[in-house]
Structure formats: structure tokens, C-alpha cells
């Protein structure tokens, strides 16, 4: 046996921990601290050691009337099994020769046997309290004076009975074990337990292989058998287990037969479950026993006992993994990871959710009433806007009366002239079929021209509901300009349409979009007619990112900055005979279409109006 190379560091850490723990206790004046040597078998980071020692230290220190100094020592019989025990004994004897030790705590069978042999040489007068020894493995141990302890129940028999309760058809059991001394002793206990199971089981042992080979062999076991993982501190190749070995989760993922374990720290890592003592409870029992001895009780008078008794635990997820019924789980067995009933698990969240739903329903009802009132208000506003737009169109047509009359008179005059010419030729006898056909063709074309003018006016003047359709903006601009072409000719204003080649399609009402353009163009024509600065009005369309833009530019008298701020306000006008609704209605129409209108000066003189309309889907 040997002290591990890190034992000096562990010793210093233990002394520091002991000193820190001692400082936390209010010692009686002049009282010596209790000095405790803790000997463990192997790596302190194994979950068994961590869980057990933490609980044991807490039980020793809690409410202690003296300071307690704990000196940990670590044997390593797993990796250094023979030949070094005398050296280890000599090292400890030298180390503790000038220190009085009150108690030696031996965690494991090897530390217990070592302490029993050398206690009087290394720590004379100290008592011995042991823990971490499997119940049933003390047969060869001779209890020395002033010693006691608690054994640990790794209940293989209870684990096998649990396995048979869940899978009563099983008649074979495969024990997975290692080659270390601890593995061998635990395996021997398991083989004895198999003879006492509630149903006869034929035992098989898998211990003469490497970890990889063992995984493959377990994966080949028939589904109607049982697999019990014991311990594997060392495999057949001599490879040692790390504190948290991934072997058992790997076995659980590969095994077709249900896998069980009789070690508490393996529960919840893949096996179905098993029967075992809790190591934290075991450590607390050992700590209470050590505290009793430190307080003066004679260890020899305290009987060795098993503490605590094993408990049964089953993993619900593993039951599902191997298709085992949870109804067969014994009543004294705890089931972990079972999904709770929905109403129990989520009662308060569901109650809170129901309250929120009721509050939201009330809020939604209120919002729906508000939304209904808003929709009615929006409909009324749209109706009034449509009515005002209709009135504005009538006013616009009124302003175009002279131009409209001229536009209608032209085809009517042409029709009259053609009819008189035909009558004259008829009277003179010079009317032949070809001339008559040409005259009738001219009359028909002029009639269609007049009808087109009247049809356009009816469309513009007609009262209709707002109806949004996909619009080719260039076509609507051209139609609007056709309505004002005669007025432009009468005012000697040149209309210059610059229609973009890739203007996106917009959604809108054709008549209202035409009304916007007519209004802006008429305003521009009036401005250039009054200023005599230029006789051109430019109308452009272009792609403007997520929308289409209409730009109306003139070189008229412009708009002052004071008037520009109120330009789109209702009832504002700079015309002597104006009502001030034109641009206000234009702005309303544009915003109904999801767009915007803006004004900027056309330097050095004139005005620019920009109308932006969103593309379909923007």
C-alpha cells in the first residue's frame, strides 16, 4: 500500500480545511482540538467518497464543543496493491510521532485492516470508527479494542428481487464486474445473493474482458435475461476507472436486456434501478458515530451495525426504455423521473394561465368594441372623404368646362361638317360609294372620340365606393393627363410626361389616383399661367425603393415658407375664389392609399410636389 504522490497536497489541504473548520467552533478555554485522521481507499473525487465524506464531516463538525482538525490520508490499493504497506506505515508513524490523534476514521475495508494492524504504533490511544465497508465482507476481520463502525448495504439480493418483479420471465442473470480486489469481493456477494432470489436464476459473469469488449458482450445478451452492473474499478486489461466512468450509461444504451445496479450513485445514469444504501445517509451515520466517540463514548461498547438500510429506486425513463410496466414496481420502491399528472404538475401555472386568459378575454372584448367603433369611424371618414372627393371632382370639372366644351365641340363639328358634305354631294349627284364610305368612317371615328370624352367625364364625375385594385401607374397618369390636355392647350401650357420604364404596380382606386394627378397638374398650370416664368409642367413617375413616386414640377410663382407650413390644411387656399379643399383632399386620398405627399420649392422658382405610394405587399 502506498501514499499517492498527491498525498502531501491532500494532507495540507486537509490540515487547512481542519484549521478552517476549527476556527468556526468556539472552543472551551484551554481545550485541545479533536484531531481526526481520515483514511480512504482511493481517489477522493469518486462520487461515493465525495457524497459520503461531505455528510460525515458535516455531522462531526455541526455544533461541536471543540475545534476539530481533520487530516486526510489516501491509500491506493487499487493501483499499488502490494509491497508498500511497511513504507506507508513508516511514513505515517514519522508524520504523527509528535501529535496526539483522538480518532482514526477508516473509509473502506483496506483502510480498516491497515488501521487495525498499525493503530497502536502510529496513533496510540486513538479509537477507530469505520465506514464504507460492504455488509458481509467483515468475515476475516478481527475487531480490535476501541473500535466500531457502520457497514454499507449494497443490496444485490434486493436488486435481483426487484428485477424479477419487473421481468418475472427472466431465468438468467449476467453480472458485470471488474478484476480489482473490491470488484471480486462484491462479485462473490452477488453470486451468493443469486442463490437466494425469489426465482431461481442461472448466473453468468462478465469480468474477463476490456471495457469495449464488455459493452459488445452485453449488447449481445438476449432480451429476456437480466444484466446487473456491480463495480469495475479495473478491467481485464488493467485499465482503471475514472471517478465518473461513462461505462454504465454506455451499457444502458447498448443492452437489449434490462440493466440494473446495486450502487446508489449509479441510479439515474441509465439502469432501471436497484436496491442500495444512500451514501450520504451512510456518511452521516458514520459522522454521528465518530462524534459520539470523540465526546467520550467507548467505541468497544458500540455494536457494529448496518446503517442505513437499503432503499429501492426505479427510473421511469429506463422502464420505458426496456418496455417494463410501472405497475409492477413494488410499493416500497421510489420511482424517479416519472412525469407528474398534468393537473398536479401545472396546477398553479394553469390557474395563472386561466386568470390571464380571462383577463385577456375581457381586454380583447374591450379592444374589439373599440376596434368596432374605430372601424365605424373609419368607414364614416372614408364615406365623407369619398363625398368630398366627389365634390372636388365636380368642382374640378367645373373649372375645365371651357376645355371640355371645346373637346366635345371638335368631334361634333367634324360630324356636322361630314354630314353637310354628304348632303351636298348627294344633291349634286357626285356622291359615290367610296366617298360615302369615307364620310361615314369619319363620322364614326369622331362619334367614338366624343363618346370617349363623355365616358371619361362620367367616370370622373360618377359617385362610387372606394375600390382598391392593382394599378399600372403610368396608364393612370396618361388617362389623367388626357382630361386636362384641352385645358393645357387653352392656357398654352406644355405638359411633359416623363414616365419611368420600371415603375412598380401599386394598389389603389383608379379614379382617386387620377383625381390626385389632375388636381396637382391644374394647380401647376394655374401657377405657371399666373407667373409667366415658364409654360411647362413636368409629370414624372419613377421607382422609389418600396414604392412608386409621382413628381409634378412647375416653374410658377412658388409658395412662401409661411404658406408652405399650412399647405395641406383644410380650408387653406391662396386663390381668391378657392375653397381650400383641393390639396387637403389630395393628402387624404394619398394617405388612404398608405402613401404620403410632400412639397419642396423648385429653386430658383416654382414648386415640386411628390406623391409616394407603396408597392403591392409593402
Number of C-alpha atoms within 10 A of each C-alpha: 23 21 21 18 9 9 16 14 11 17 16 13 15 20 16 15 17 23 17 14 18 20 14 16 17 12 16 11 7 6 10 12 18 21 20 24 21 20 22 24 21 22 17 17 12 15 16 20 22 16 20 23 25 14 21 25 21 15 20 21 21 14 12 18 15 21 24 26 23 26 22 23 22 24 23 17 21 17 17 14 14 10 10 13 17 12 13 16 21 13 14 17 16 11 11 13 13 9 10 16 22 18 26 27 27 26 25 21 21 21 28 28 18 17 24 19 14 16 21 12 14 22 22 14 14 21 26 27 26 27 28 26 22 20 18 14 15 14 7 7 11 10 15 14 13 18 24 26 26 23 27 24 25 28 25 28 22 21 28 28 21 26 25 20 16 21 19 15 12 19 15 18 24 20 25 24 26 30 22 21 15 21 19 17 14 21 23 11 18 22 18 13 17 22 14 14 18 15 16 14 19 14 17 13 15 16 21 15 17 16 20 12 14 20 20 14 15 21 17 13 18 13 14 15 20 26 29 26 24 23 24 23 21 23 22 18 11 14 15 17 17 12 15 12 13 11 17 23 14 14 24 25 15 16 21 20 23 26 28 29 29 29 23 23 17 23 20 18 16 20 28 29 32 31 28 26 23 22 26 20 17 25 30 23 24 30 27 19 23 27 22 15 22 22 13 8 14 15 21 17 11 15 11 16 13 20 22 20 17 20 19 22 24 25 22 20 18 22 20 12 16 17 12 16 12 15 8 13 19 16 9 9 15 15 19 15 11 13 9 9 9 9 11 9 11 13 12 11 11 14 12 12 13 12 12 12 13 12 12 13 12 12 12 14 12 12 13 12 12 12 13 12 12 12 12 12 12 12 12 12 12 17 15 12 17 20 15 15 25 19 15 20 23 16 15 18 19 12 13 18 13 14 21 20 11 15 19 19 13 13 22 17 12 16 20 12 13 19 15 12 15 19 12 13 14 13 10 9 9 11 15 11 9 9 13 16 11 12 17 16 13 17 20 14 14 19 17 13 17 18 14 13 17 15 12 16 16 11 12 22 19 13 13 13 11 16 11 13 13 13 18 15 26 22 13 18 23 15 17 23 22 15 21 22 17 19 22 24 12 12 15 14 20 15 18 14 17 13 17 16 10 11 19 23 19 21 19 24 19 23 20 23 19 21 25 23 24 22 20 21 24 18 17 28 26 17 23 23 20 12 15 11 15 19 20 20 23 17 22 18 24 20 17 15 10 14 18 22 24 24 21 23 23 27 26 25 19 21 19 10 11 8 12 14 11 13 20 22 16 15 14 17 19 11 9 6 7 11 14 17 19 26 21 18 22 24 21 20 24 19 15 15 19 15 18 18 20 13 17 15 18 16 10 8 16 21 20 20 19 18 21 23 26 21 21 15 7 9
